[in-house]
């Protein structure tokens, strides 16, 4: 099979199309023929050498795919050859075939393309765990999302709105703010507006119940100001850095909860649990089109460097996807 190799850690020039043997699934895994794969920020960091994969994970980039099951391991009961699935994989997504834990697969929603399906796993697993399991977001509450035009952000807006949550989201341009508004959130142009002041104005000085932060840096202190009493703040990335000087007194006085997580290092059991809850609580919203992934751009397999450039530019709105069916050189 063909796959995207990282010759050595560094820039996009280190990405190269190579060939290797098709991997074989273990007893609890399935082999998926990949038709589309999502591009995510951890892929960029791994290519740069800043986010090495776990020891037991594939060194190949790619954490989410949409495709067709080709073979099932001996213990797999739910799935069969020919089933259309999307899957959260432990690496290996930038390839024509990938093995995935059977419990981390979900059915492709009704009328979804493989490109749309590949846009789901990483974002939905991340958001369900952080917003609903960790931050305990509930109907009637309010949510502030930093990075509202990203793949995570556009999904978080729709997911929260579907659960009757008031949503605010930050973005850096008028175009991105327009996209956020179209999804049902109050947009905050952070280059022109102070998000703390906007939140206080819209919540009668009370603040928001939950904050989802991918920025870090000086936002950490400002989040304390924007949060309501007993608010919950979840960090899932640190685009502005993970080190800053912070006064924790507001955390104590407002009884705030500050938490965070990464998805990739969690156990197979934890990921399986997230998958079950997603299918029970969210998949119907995808099947009836209440939520649909926002696709920024689609690239062929050979255009993977351009896809990474698009991600690094921070100009995208929604998900960036590799469509392997667009490749002129794909083996049958």
Secondary structure, DSSP 8 states (H G I E B T S, - for coil): -EEEEESSSSSGGGEEEEE-------TTEEEEEEEEEEE-HHHHHHHHTSS---TTS-SSS-SEEEEEEEEE-TT--S--TT-EEEEE-SS--SBSEEEEEGGGEEE--TT--HHHHHTTHHHHHHHIIIIIIIS---TT-EEEESSTTBHHHHHHHHHHHHTT-EEEEEESSHHHHHHHHHTT-EEEETTTS-HHHHHHHHTTT--EEEEEES--TTHHHHHHHHEEEEEEEEE---TT-S-----THHHHHTT-EEEE--STTS-HHHHHHHHHHHHHHTHHHHHTTSS---EEEEE-GGGHHHHHHHHHHT---BEEEEEGGG-TT---
